[in-house]
Amino acid sequence: MIQEFLDSWALFHNTWLAGWLIAAGLSLLGVLTVARDQIFIGAAVTQASMLGIAFAMWIGTLIGEAAHPWIDSDAFLSATAVVFSILATLVTSRPSGQPGKESPEAVTGWVFLVSASGSILLVAHSPHGTEEIHRLAASSIIGATAGDVWIFLGLLAVTAAALTLFHRPILLMTTDPATAVAIGVRTRLWSLLVSGWLGLAIGLSIRVSGLIFTFGCLVLPALAAKNLSREIRIMFWLSPMLALGVTGFAFVVAHHWDLPPAQMAVVSLGGALVIAWAARAARRLMQRS
Amino acid sequence: MTLPEIALRLEHARLGYGRRAVLADVNLTIRPGDLWFFLGPNGTGKTTLLRALLGTLDPQEGRVYRDAEFLSHRHVGFVPQRCELHPALPTTIREFVLLGTVGIRQDKREAMHSLEWALSQVGLDGMAARDYWHLSGGQRQRALVARALVRRPKLLILDEPTNGLDLAAEDALLRCIERLNRHEGLTVVFVTHDITLAARYAKQVALFREGSVTGGPKETAFTTEELTRTYGVRVDVVRQPDGTSSVRMEGNGATA
């Protein structure tokens, strides 16, 4: 099975590499999403990225792709996905508990519902639009290019470096903004940077890997790591390790049985979370006895 | 660092947001080694004055003198009402307390030394590796104080840290704060609604009411007249022979 997978390397290496890099990068950022307990924000933001892509397609049908071929380019579709994703992240990441203002959960729900419905509406009369949106919703990482691999390698490198250097101020700001402000952390700037970066990562990932793979890699490895770790800093190591290991396993299995690798990866990550829950329950039982 | 004579002085200061004034004509001097209790009903400007203290709010009128070195963020420790860490997030006391070192330049050895010192100050020595979520409510609150102390602050600000604590935990926390003030020379600003705590532990008291602040040594500021005016109910202050005070509230006859 592994030999078969290795034999496929020449043809699919960009797919496997892009899949791993997306999984590793998103699983790192997922630790922050899980630390904030804002998992549903991940779903809303990925959905908003889809709306961005649908919006780009709608613009194409409106002003004519033939006259403006750049509208149909990957770069334009990715750019709109990123812009919508960043906007959604900024809107949904407002601090909670402000009197007289709508709760972040309500805003997140609104973003999710409007994005999910809006993306279908925008491409309803586009000949390829509906098909493309369904493809993105279903997720497929087949078709990633060498350029995608370099982009996600860069994203992973910057994310890892930033979290290595600044994980404490980011965690403090995430978990206790009042204290962070009192001791001089520029919480607004950090919040803007973290939200913007999360939006960028999701927006770029969604174009290449689709909604299910992006959302799955964002939350499932971090949730599994949470159940297996004693400290948050360990989650920053364990989450990408799990993402790489489990998606690697999933890609090998998917290739062997000719199954869609993105879905296999998400199901495998879901299985890893169940194992992590069981491990945590067993650990608790042992502590009690 | 040599201690300044005055850490913060407000002279006829008007503090607020935008055009709205929350506090007017504030005159207050905080000196190194003081143990201040900020008392008053909700919405009377305690947090606003804290912001001026932290340098995040400029006065609309009047003068605010801040000793920039003494009150720099490096030398300030802050204890919030409660920990907002999500309960499902795994963490140990060590990791939780070391979050307080944000903005402080320390190598790993110094950080570990500060951690041990901070934990010993709050009575959590030898518990660094323990799961934070296995602590009692009172211990968690002391871990919050340790997180502020790990910065080796000159000024410790506590924003209603006793909310939700039982009497024993509250007493343990206050004794810890008093000891830090007395033995380590730590300047403390303690925000609370509980006048009985101020009666027992305060050296200086600031009373907040209807947009104004009256502050000074406990002997002059913590009086029956001032407390009754601040809270709108009769509060009798009784001076004890040992120099401490007790308060008696109108109606229930309870003494603290």
Interface residues (C-beta under 8 A of the other chain):
Chain A: V34 A35 R36 D37 R168 P169 L171 L172 T175 D176 P177 A178 T179 A180 V181 A182 I183 G184 V185 K226 S229 R230 E231 I232 R233 I234 M235
Chain B: L54 T56 H73 R74 V76 G77 F78 V79 P80 C83 E84 L85 H86 A88 L89 P90 T91 T92 R94 E95 L98 L99 G100 T101 V102 G103 D131 R147 A148 R151 I157 D159
